[in-house]
Amino acid sequence: MKLIRLFLLFLLVSLILSPMGFADAHQNFQDFLNQWQSQNHITSVVIGVEDLKSHQIQTYQSGSLLINTSKAPTINSLYGVGSISKTFVSATLLQLQEEGKINLDNPIGPYFPEYPRWKSITIRQLLNMSAGIVNFTESPDFKKLAASNPTQIIPPKTLINMAYAHPDYFAPGHGWHYSNTNYFLAGLIIEKITHESLEKNYQERFFKPLDLNHSFYSESFYPKDVLAQMAHGYANHHDITDFNAGLPGAAGSMLMSTGDLLNWTEDLLTPGKVLNPKSLNEFLTTVAVPNMSPRPEGSQYGLGIFWTKFKDKNVGASWWYTGVITGYTSIFMFIPAEHKIITAQVATYPDNNYAVLFPNQDFVKKLLQLPSHDVDQEH
């Protein structure tokens, strides 16, 4: 009887103290986040952590939507997600393949007769960055044009032509190099097949059916009602919130909230939700990636998503993407071993530190230590 009483006492104490432990962990991280946000001159930051078993979500926010104001960001505030936009391109093409309208192993030549040098490149090679096509953002012509008027609208064809003017990095399938040009081409293929804009494709395939009510895509200037929902971003001490966020097009023009980014990550990686199991397997089939900062060593690349096996045993192998656009950076991470998704979005990434939300950075390592269970549901 004495042992039973001791056990019951231990159980009671555990039940009483355990929630406080988690509460303390959340508060400690919030204190850390407030300090980090201030020290790094971050305008605002929003973080979401979802336990995929309970579907409970814990959120953290710090800073203000507009500098020198007290209006705090929320889980529905909009941020530029940069290259995370590429996941929507790949998902659309994989759906089109499911519909029998395309084969990812077909060459792109028939879609782009004006670029004969690229005729043997396959759609899959565009998506997994093994095509060898020059990244237009590395072109001196682009840098000069963008510097002359950062808010101008540059047609995708102009940017693709800039890339075509330079020798390819390597023969198709014989290397790996990140290239936004690939996804401009992939976006145009979608429009040629569907005879609809990317924006309409995204609305019909993802935004509406998945209730992504705080996700937007444009290849031009965003309207005022969308801008009003954005966390303000700054560059060189100038508010660039209403600049031409649509410039990166299919490669990086999406605006999303933390809540939608959590939902999109979960839906995209759940078999049968966005992609059938076969398509999802293709999406997650990776190729080797050269070790290059700021990517973690040993990273691999699928059809628009990174995979890395981290040294931390609790984290293990994880799927992730960090997207950067002027004034904003966002990340999603899916950690299968912990049945957890982490997203973070920042406005005004620190000068000369666009890599602040890459998985090997100290701040993200701190995120990976966050608890993902026994939290208040906010979804």
C-alpha positions as a printed NumPy array, in Angstrom:
array([[  0.   ,   0.   ,   0.   ],
       [  2.85 ,   2.355,   0.825],
       [  4.344,   1.836,  -2.645],
       [  0.975,   2.484,  -4.269],
       [  0.553,   5.717,  -2.291],
       [  4.052,   6.827,  -3.281],
       [  3.332,   6.061,  -6.937],
       [  0.038,   7.989,  -6.868],
       [  1.783,  10.915,  -5.172],
       [  4.506,  10.887,  -7.841],
       [  1.871,  10.75 , -10.586],
       [ -0.053,  13.66 ,  -9.064],
       [  3.069,  15.792,  -8.752],
       [  4.025,  14.964, -12.349],
       [  0.614,  16.007, -13.635],
       [  0.796,  19.252, -11.685],
       [  4.339,  20.184, -12.646],
       [  4.466,  19.019, -16.258],
       [  2.22 ,  21.713, -17.807],
       [  4.147,  24.391, -15.935],
       [  7.352,  23.01 , -17.447],
       [  5.986,  23.442, -20.951],
       [  4.596,  26.856, -20.089],
       [  8.016,  27.863, -18.81 ],
       [  9.647,  26.599, -22.01 ],
       [  7.245,  28.634, -24.143],
       [  7.797,  31.758, -22.064],
       [ 11.564,  31.31 , -22.11 ],
       [ 11.504,  31.081, -25.896],
       [  9.233,  34.114, -26.155],
       [ 11.688,  36.098, -24.048],
       [ 14.536,  34.914, -26.262],
       [ 12.559,  35.814, -29.398],
       [ 11.837,  39.342, -28.171],
       [ 15.511,  39.899, -27.487],
       [ 16.614,  38.362, -30.797],
       [ 14.109,  40.446, -32.763],
       [ 15.315,  43.666, -31.157],
       [ 19.042,  42.964, -31.371],
       [ 18.882,  41.964, -35.035],
       [ 16.751,  44.915, -36.141],
       [ 13.929,  42.64 , -37.243],
       [ 10.687,  44.513, -37.844],
       [  8.508,  41.494, -37.12 ],
       [  8.669,  37.73 , -36.816],
       [  5.961,  35.056, -36.584],
       [  6.606,  31.392, -35.761],
       [  4.271,  28.409, -35.874],
       [  4.901,  24.942, -34.424],
       [  2.418,  22.17 , -35.206],
       [  2.188,  18.752, -33.582],
       [  0.95 ,  16.528, -36.408],
       [ -0.451,  13.938, -34.006],
       [ -2.734,  16.305, -32.119],
       [ -2.862,  19.018, -34.822],
       [ -2.294,  21.544, -32.078],
       [ -0.41 ,  24.702, -32.953],
       [  1.73 ,  26.97 , -30.834],
       [  2.551,  30.405, -32.213],
       [  5.043,  33.075, -31.244],
       [  5.195,  36.664, -32.458],
       [  7.487,  39.605, -31.855],
       [  7.903,  43.104, -33.246],
       [  5.344,  45.19 , -35.096],
       [  3.756,  45.113, -38.533],
       [  4.936,  48.663, -39.171],
       [  8.066,  50.198, -37.717],
       [  7.569,  52.567, -34.764],
       [  4.056,  51.258, -34.116],
       [  2.634,  48.768, -31.626],
       [  0.503,  46.759, -34.076],
       [  1.695,  43.187, -33.531],
       [  1.874,  40.577, -36.309],
       [ -0.452,  37.582, -36.178],
       [ -0.634,  34.1  , -37.647],
       [ -2.617,  35.644, -40.539],
       [ -0.169,  38.464, -41.381],
       [  1.295,  38.217, -44.888],
       [  4.992,  37.78 , -45.647],
       [  6.902,  37.162, -48.853],
       [  7.878,  33.486, -49.003],
       [ 10.333,  33.773, -51.904],
       [ 11.4  ,  30.413, -53.305],
       [  8.834,  28.474, -51.279],
       [  6.683,  29.564, -54.242],
       [  8.446,  26.834, -56.209],
       [  6.559,  24.135, -54.299],
       [  3.349,  25.359, -55.953],
       [  4.9  ,  25.125, -59.433],
       [  6.038,  21.55 , -58.843],
       [  2.723,  20.528, -57.262],
       [  0.817,  21.901, -60.261],
       [  2.977,  20.053, -62.778],
       [  2.691,  16.817, -60.805],
       [ -1.085,  17.208, -60.751],
       [ -1.052,  17.785, -64.519],
       [  0.928,  14.578, -64.874],
       [ -1.695,  12.767, -62.765],
       [ -4.306,  14.138, -65.176],
       [ -2.407,  12.692, -68.15 ],
       [ -1.683,  16.117, -69.63 ],
       [  2.08 ,  15.996, -69.273],
       [  5.005,  13.716, -68.502],
       [  7.81 ,  15.176, -66.408],
       [ 10.367,  13.17 , -68.36 ],
       [  9.361,  14.776, -71.661],
       [ 11.753,  17.391, -73.114],
       [ 10.824,  21.081, -73.021],
       [ 11.774,  21.607, -76.676],
       [  8.188,  21.549, -78.037],
       [  7.181,  24.27 , -75.578],
       [ 10.127,  26.539, -76.358],
       [ 11.271,  26.244, -79.988],
       [ 12.883,  29.684, -79.59 ],
       [ 15.498,  28.12 , -77.283],
       [ 16.892,  25.23 , -79.372],
       [ 19.925,  24.737, -77.118],
       [ 17.589,  23.642, -74.323],
       [ 15.407,  21.319, -76.412],
       [ 16.565,  18.085, -74.734],
       [ 16.147,  19.309, -71.144],
       [ 13.28 ,  17.557, -69.379],
       [ 10.65 ,  19.149, -67.163],
       [ 11.93 ,  17.049, -64.262],
       [ 15.432,  18.473, -64.747],
       [ 13.982,  21.975, -64.547],
       [ 12.312,  21.148, -61.252],
       [ 15.244,  19.389, -59.572],
       [ 17.794,  21.981, -60.751],
       [ 19.805,  19.557, -62.879],
       [ 19.057,  21.336, -66.193],
       [ 22.25 ,  23.408, -66.284],
       [ 20.426,  26.624, -67.221],
       [ 21.975,  29.848, -65.922],
       [ 20.205,  31.546, -63.028],
       [ 19.094,  34.894, -64.482],
       [ 19.64 ,  36.61 , -61.1  ],
       [ 23.379,  35.935, -61.548],
       [ 23.398,  37.692, -64.919],
       [ 25.182,  41.091, -64.957],
       [ 22.464,  42.297, -67.34 ],
       [ 19.773,  41.514, -64.777],
       [ 21.648,  43.167, -61.934],
       [ 22.118,  46.297, -63.999],
       [ 18.467,  46.354, -65.102],
       [ 17.136,  45.71 , -61.601],
       [ 19.38 ,  48.392, -60.09 ],
       [ 18.185,  50.985, -62.585],
       [ 14.576,  50.663, -61.404],
       [ 13.853,  48.127, -58.649],
       [ 10.069,  48.482, -59.011],
       [  9.811,  47.923, -62.754],
       [  7.927,  44.958, -64.166],
       [ 10.271,  42.791, -66.223],
       [  8.51 ,  40.226, -68.451],
       [  9.52 ,  36.599, -67.803],
       [ 10.647,  36.238, -71.409],
       [ 13.151,  39.068, -70.928],
       [ 14.664,  37.322, -67.931],
       [ 14.767,  33.955, -69.699],
       [ 16.483,  35.576, -72.692],
       [ 19.143,  36.94 , -70.331],
       [ 19.865,  33.42 , -69.132],
       [ 19.919,  32.018, -72.674],
       [ 22.55 ,  34.604, -73.642],
       [ 25.037,  32.885, -71.315],
       [ 26.624,  29.438, -71.727],
       [ 24.922,  26.72 , -69.698],
       [ 26.537,  25.579, -66.466],
       [ 26.675,  21.953, -67.636],
       [ 24.937,  19.468, -69.9  ],
       [ 21.426,  18.465, -68.734],
       [ 21.552,  15.886, -65.955],
       [ 25.303,  16.275, -65.382],
       [ 25.339,  18.583, -62.393],
       [ 23.283,  20.701, -60.029],
       [ 22.916,  24.471, -59.83 ],
       [ 20.121,  26.505, -58.315],
       [ 18.371,  28.448, -61.058],
       [ 15.273,  30.615, -60.843],
       [ 15.172,  30.55 , -64.642],
       [ 14.124,  26.889, -64.452],
       [ 10.94 ,  27.786, -62.622],
       [ 10.107,  30.673, -64.941],
       [ 10.17 ,  28.125, -67.759],
       [  8.158,  25.631, -65.698],
       [  5.545,  28.283, -64.94 ],
       [  5.173,  29.069, -68.633],
       [  4.718,  25.362, -69.388],
       [  1.815,  25.264, -66.923],
       [  0.177,  28.217, -68.653],
       [  0.712,  26.693, -72.099],
       [ -0.886,  23.39 , -71.044],
       [ -3.819,  24.787, -69.03 ],
       [ -4.404,  27.965, -71.046],
       [ -4.813,  29.688, -67.679],
       [ -2.567,  31.964, -65.678],
       [ -0.534,  30.625, -62.772],
       [ -2.622,  32.764, -60.451],
       [ -5.837,  31.107, -61.641],
       [ -4.261,  27.647, -61.452],
       [ -3.238,  28.255, -57.867],
       [ -6.658,  29.597, -56.938],
       [ -8.472,  26.608, -58.411],
       [ -6.047,  23.871, -57.371],
       [ -4.832,  25.018, -53.969],
       [ -6.048,  28.282, -52.46 ],
       [ -9.784,  27.555, -52.596],
       [ -9.932,  23.776, -51.981],
       [ -7.349,  23.915, -49.166],
       [ -8.782,  27.069, -47.555],
       [ -5.547,  28.963, -48.026],
       [ -7.326,  32.26 , -47.497],
       [ -4.15 ,  34.181, -46.719],
       [ -2.099,  33.165, -49.755],
       [ -1.666,  35.277, -52.882],
       [  0.241,  35.116, -56.144],
       [  0.92 ,  37.872, -58.633],
       [  3.443,  38.682, -61.332],
       [  2.749,  42.388, -60.98 ],
       [  2.072,  44.827, -58.15 ],
       [ -0.173,  43.519, -55.396],
       [ -3.474,  45.393, -54.861],
       [ -4.037,  47.632, -51.828],
       [ -6.31 ,  45.179, -50.023],
       [ -3.518,  42.575, -50.082],
       [ -0.808,  45.072, -49.119],
       [ -2.922,  46.096, -46.124],
       [ -2.487,  42.561, -44.722],
       [  1.304,  42.527, -45.068],
       [  3.984,  42.887, -42.467],
       [  6.037,  45.832, -43.688],
       [  9.44 ,  44.985, -45.095],
       [ 12.382,  47.366, -45.313],
       [ 15.594,  47.556, -47.305],
       [ 18.264,  50.207, -46.918],
       [ 15.97 ,  51.966, -44.444],
       [ 13.194,  52.281, -47.031],
       [  9.741,  50.72 , -46.761],
       [  9.537,  48.377, -49.754],
       [  6.212,  46.718, -48.888],
       [  4.5  ,  47.992, -52.032],
       [  7.425,  47.381, -54.38 ],
       [  7.066,  44.95 , -57.252],
       [  6.857,  41.763, -55.188],
       [  5.728,  40.018, -58.36 ],
       [  9.128,  40.408, -60.046],
       [ 10.367,  36.883, -59.117],
       [  7.27 ,  35.386, -60.782],
       [  6.889,  31.622, -60.585],
       [ 10.259,  31.402, -58.821],
       [  9.332,  33.489, -55.799],
       [  6.353,  35.876, -55.877],
       [  4.034,  34.234, -53.333],
       [  2.722,  35.999, -50.25 ],
       [  1.555,  33.745, -47.417],
       [  0.68 ,  33.866, -43.745],
       [  2.279,  31.633, -41.135],
       [ -1.035,  29.821, -40.701],
       [ -1.316,  29.089, -44.416],
       [  2.331,  28.068, -44.624],
       [  1.737,  25.504, -41.872],
       [ -1.371,  24.203, -43.656],
       [  0.329,  24.081, -47.054],
       [  3.325,  22.183, -45.686],
       [  1.107,  19.597, -44.   ],
       [ -1.225,  19.19 , -46.99 ],
       [  1.603,  19.008, -49.518],
       [  3.39 ,  16.257, -47.578],
       [  0.243,  14.245, -46.775],
       [ -0.369,  11.497, -49.4  ],
       [ -3.659,  12.047, -51.21 ],
       [ -4.205,  15.6  , -49.992],
       [ -2.448,  17.566, -52.758],
       [ -0.588,  14.772, -54.559],
       [ -1.346,  11.08 , -54.848],
       [  1.253,   8.737, -53.261],
       [  3.108,   8.172, -56.542],
       [  3.368,  11.893, -57.262],
       [  4.422,  12.654, -53.705],
       [  7.166,  10.063, -54.011],
       [  8.371,  11.828, -57.174],
       [  8.236,  15.177, -55.414],
       [ 10.433,  13.796, -52.629],
       [ 12.894,  11.94 , -54.871],
       [ 16.153,  13.839, -54.482],
       [ 19.399,  14.482, -56.308],
       [ 22.758,  15.343, -54.77 ],
       [ 23.506,  18.99 , -54.058],
       [ 27.027,  20.478, -53.826],
       [ 27.944,  21.631, -50.334],
       [ 27.678,  25.401, -50.36 ],
       [ 26.845,  27.874, -47.617],
       [ 24.25 ,  28.687, -46.396],
       [ 22.786,  25.252, -47.137],
       [ 23.513,  22.611, -44.489],
       [ 26.119,  20.067, -45.559],
       [ 24.786,  16.899, -47.14 ],
       [ 21.573,  18.512, -48.374],
       [ 19.694,  17.011, -51.317],
       [ 17.011,  18.484, -53.567],
       [ 13.714,  17.025, -54.765],
       [ 11.252,  18.664, -57.126],
       [ 11.246,  21.958, -55.266],
       [ 12.147,  20.913, -51.706],
       [ 15.346,  20.287, -49.749],
       [ 16.182,  17.219, -47.633],
       [ 18.883,  17.198, -44.986],
       [ 19.926,  14.637, -42.385],
       [ 20.883,  16.637, -39.328],
       [ 23.4  ,  15.502, -36.705],
       [ 20.884,  16.107, -33.925],
       [ 19.343,  12.664, -33.319],
       [ 16.036,  14.197, -32.22 ],
       [ 15.701,  16.043, -35.522],
       [ 17.165,  13.484, -37.904],
       [ 16.216,  13.696, -41.58 ],
       [ 14.013,  16.684, -42.386],
       [ 12.334,  18.295, -45.362],
       [ 12.621,  22.064, -45.635],
       [ 12.744,  25.17 , -47.765],
       [ 13.972,  28.672, -47.035],
       [ 12.617,  31.401, -49.284],
       [ 14.073,  34.908, -49.51 ],
       [ 12.788,  38.014, -51.232],
       [ 13.793,  41.626, -50.628],
       [ 12.703,  42.512, -47.094],
       [ 11.382,  39.047, -46.18 ],
       [ 12.498,  35.514, -45.482],
       [ 10.46 ,  32.411, -44.596],
       [ 11.112,  28.767, -43.786],
       [  9.135,  25.57 , -43.35 ],
       [ 10.585,  22.415, -41.819],
       [  8.923,  19.005, -41.548],
       [ 10.594,  16.782, -38.944],
       [  9.179,  13.238, -39.377],
       [ 10.908,  11.846, -36.272],
       [  9.037,  14.341, -34.102],
       [  5.834,  14.486, -36.174],
       [  6.297,  18.218, -36.224],
       [  6.198,  21.145, -38.648],
       [  7.945,  24.423, -37.903],
       [  7.441,  27.608, -39.894],
       [  8.993,  31.016, -39.346],
       [  8.582,  34.295, -41.204],
       [ 10.628,  37.454, -40.813],
       [ 10.234,  40.957, -42.196],
       [ 13.459,  42.909, -42.754],
       [ 16.042,  40.209, -42.622],
       [ 19.321,  41.547, -41.179],
       [ 21.645,  43.364, -43.571],
       [ 24.037,  40.954, -45.256],
       [ 22.397,  38.005, -43.507],
       [ 19.726,  36.708, -45.841],
       [ 20.558,  33.245, -44.507],
       [ 19.05 ,  33.967, -41.078],
       [ 16.337,  31.3  , -41.542],
       [ 18.442,  28.556, -43.07 ],
       [ 18.356,  25.325, -41.014],
       [ 22.025,  25.466, -39.98 ],
       [ 21.694,  28.921, -38.411],
       [ 21.687,  29.332, -34.628],
       [ 18.209,  30.858, -34.62 ],
       [ 16.659,  27.916, -36.477],
       [ 18.529,  25.457, -34.247],
       [ 16.773,  27.181, -31.36 ],
       [ 13.431,  26.688, -33.136],
       [ 14.115,  22.982, -33.441],
       [ 14.254,  22.721, -29.659],
       [ 10.711,  24.047, -29.246],
       [  8.165,  21.632, -27.73 ],
       [  5.398,  20.561, -30.099],
       [  2.893,  19.001, -27.706],
       [  0.728,  19.921, -24.734],
       [  0.106,  23.345, -26.215],
       [ -2.931,  25.563, -26.613],
       [ -4.753,  25.02 , -29.869],
       [ -4.844,  28.184, -31.937],
       [ -5.889,  26.808, -35.291]])
